[in-house]
């Protein structure tokens, strides 16, 4: 009996930590690239865990959903209603919001404020919202890096985000989100379809014997082939369309992805 129990427990942790780390690394890259708050992502992840668990088992109780997802049962009802529980706001966002308010109310609408000092300065605002966990210098460095402020020595300038950059980032993140979601669905669907002939096409071609200096040479040829396959695929899709407006049915298609594992992933 003990042996069976141990087997069941080990099955819950069947995925090696190395693979979980690799999966998490992909998510971490996207969060950092697009400056997404870890707190917001965590709550969105919790929400989707609950909704997906409920979709898989519509009759599941709140307690069962809690056990299935590992999320406190007190929050299950809120996630099911689409009401995100009280989220601890991102510190950097709070600091930027306070800077904007302080500039309007104490600096006559200027976009520059005093860096150091005890009252309504960049330093005091950081101390208020970071609760002593981060120095104002480290916060300043990060805000400069993401382009939210400019360090002028004795003053800090608040930079309004450029609409074009925000739009461009949103578009790239949208593409990334759809691609990650589609890859995940294809993998899950194929794991549940018994016959290979009925599975979705899922294959990766790569080589580990190409010297780095030759990558630029092969890229052109690879892209030419992919463009040809893309054009042919579009023709096949269009051949089977009926006379309806776009977005009438769920999207069906394929993705072409060029990659280069030029970093340690093991």
Secondary structure, DSSP 8 states (H G I E B T S, - for coil): -HHHHHHHHHHHT-S-HHHHHHHHHHHHHHHHHTT--HHHHHHHHHHHHHHHHHHH-TT--HHHHHHHHT--HHHHHHHHTT--------HHHHHHHHHHHHHHHHSTT-SEEESSSSSSSHHHHHHHHHTTSS-HHHHHHHHHHTTSEEE-SSEEEE----HHHHHHHHHHHHHHHHHHHHHHHHHHHHHH--SGGGS--------S---GGGHHHHHHHHHHHHHHHHHHHHHHHHHT--S--TTSS-------------S---
